[in-house]
Amino acid sequence: MQKSVPPPSPELNRLRAAAAMIDIIELGLGQSTLSADRALSMSLFCEWAAEITPRTAEEIKLSKRIQEGLKRLKSAL
């Protein structure tokens, strides 16, 4: 049986991008290929994206993932 994919919305797209960006920031900091200033500005986008009120299960999951990633990044920065 096929799993239905929710239609994309600007909020969902931002959450998806922010969740992926957390991984990119962590990798860049770990490999020293990303400056702390650049990582900070990227993390600000992630914070902004996570400010929405999640309405679907996928949005809730992504929002939690972003919040956990931001906690890790704050301790690294």
C-alpha angles and dihedrals in degrees: 000000000000120000113231115235115217114241112262118257129184090251094051092046091051091050092050091049093047093049090052091045092057089062091047092050093049092048093047093050092046093051094039091237093119125061120230090242092054091045090051093052091047091050089053088061089051091051091050092048091051093054093085122103104248114232104176134050091250092051091050091050093048093045091053091047091052093048091051091048092049090053090054092046094050091057090048094048 
